[in-house]
Amino acid sequence: MAKIIGEYHWLFFGLIKCAIMLGFFINAGGLLTIVERRQAAILQDRIGPNRAVVNVPGVVLKGLLATPPLLAAGLISAISYALWPPALV
């Protein structure tokens, strides 16, 4: 393993640099999105992204609204498991 890293050290360190840059830009993109939405809210004199809430009364109604997406996710995972079973290594 050390010999492979020694021969291809340029590739190894290049991949590490790419991973660091990717992590930085993904985080910067999320932060800049929040900043842009907040500035647009201030400019338009409206509620910003951190205070925009849809209040749903009652636990039962919240459960009814959350059940279909959960069932769909379970169905999708079951279908994908049936079509493409995991390979045994």
Summary of the structure (lengths in Angstrom):
residues: 89
radius of gyration: 23.1
end to end distance: 21.4
largest distance: 62.7
contacts: 148
relative contact order: 0.05
helix: 75%
strand: 0%
